[in-house]
Amino acid sequence: MKKDGGIAKKDNKRMTSRMKKIEFVKMTGAGNDFVLVDNRDARLDVDWMAFARAACDRRYGVGADGLLVIEKSSRADFAMNYYNADGSYGGMCGNGGRCASRFVMEDGKCQSVQFEALGHIYRAQELGYSISLRMKNPNLLLAKTKVPLFKTKLLITWIDTGAPHAVLFLNEMPSGLRRKLSGADINAIGRAIRSHRRFAPDGTNVDFIELIDETTISMRTYERGVENETLACGTGAVASAVVSAQRFGLRPPIAVKTRSGEVLTVSFKIKGERISQVDLTGSARKLFVGHLKYGASAKRILD
């Protein structure tokens, strides 16, 4: 009996040594939600890709569109690493950057910050309840390309705003396909476009846009890495606003109505084909704080 008890104690000790207690903050940027971990003191040595899958799971974890890990930077106030809900390393996340900035501003009691992401320095400032983030200048990948899908040819503009986005306008889509987009079929349609060979090898995010007036659009986004429609997307809002201005002459600042019901405002300068001084502005706030017992070996949240 003593021997068995000793073995049990050793097993418990091993389990405890593999368990990591990870403090987190749940945040939302216009409905785009994130688990944020502050690792600026570098005390956590974690496989963040595996942790993202566990923490972002909406049934067995906290639930989120993605994971934000903020770390120390020698070039800025902090560095931001973004992981999609499926564990893949994401491109730039506009709403995630605004949420990370809000967290650091509140922690440091300041109204502006700079952070590093994918080698680029971003600048954010507080504007009342909103956070405004200066984005990278967009890069047009494919202008008005026709993609054969669903027994038709979809007119798509492909643009990189820190992450790649395929932008489609509802008024240019067949009526039957538009009707399907009004329901859950948006995920099936978005998934087919996201993985089309035209956007290989990494795939793309997909934005479905409706023109409202000369300064307003509505947007629904299928996000790769989440593999689902999200309630908002920052880089998608920038992509949609910029392409709307280029294609239909909308005038910035452009209000982007997201699926959450919140509005993201995108302002920028246009000079010929060049787009610059892109600012993404909208809400960013904490929802709650907590901690997770994470089993590093099992790669899951423990009781």
Secondary structure, DSSP 4 states (H G I P E B T S, - for coil): -HHHHHHHHHHHHHHHHHEEEEEEEEEEETTEEEEEEE-TT------HHHHHHHHH-TTTS---SEEEEEE--SSSSEEEEEEETTSPBP---HHHHHHHHHHHHHHHT-SEEEEEETTEEEEEEEETTEEEEEPPPPEEEEEEEEEEETTEEEEEEEEESSSEEEEEEGGGS-HHHHHHHTTTHHHHHHHHHHT-GGGTTT--EEEEEEEEETTEEEEEEEETTTTEEES--HHHHHHHHHHHHHHH---SSEEEE-TTS-EEEEEEEEETTEEEEEEEEEE-EEEEEEEEEEETTTTEE--
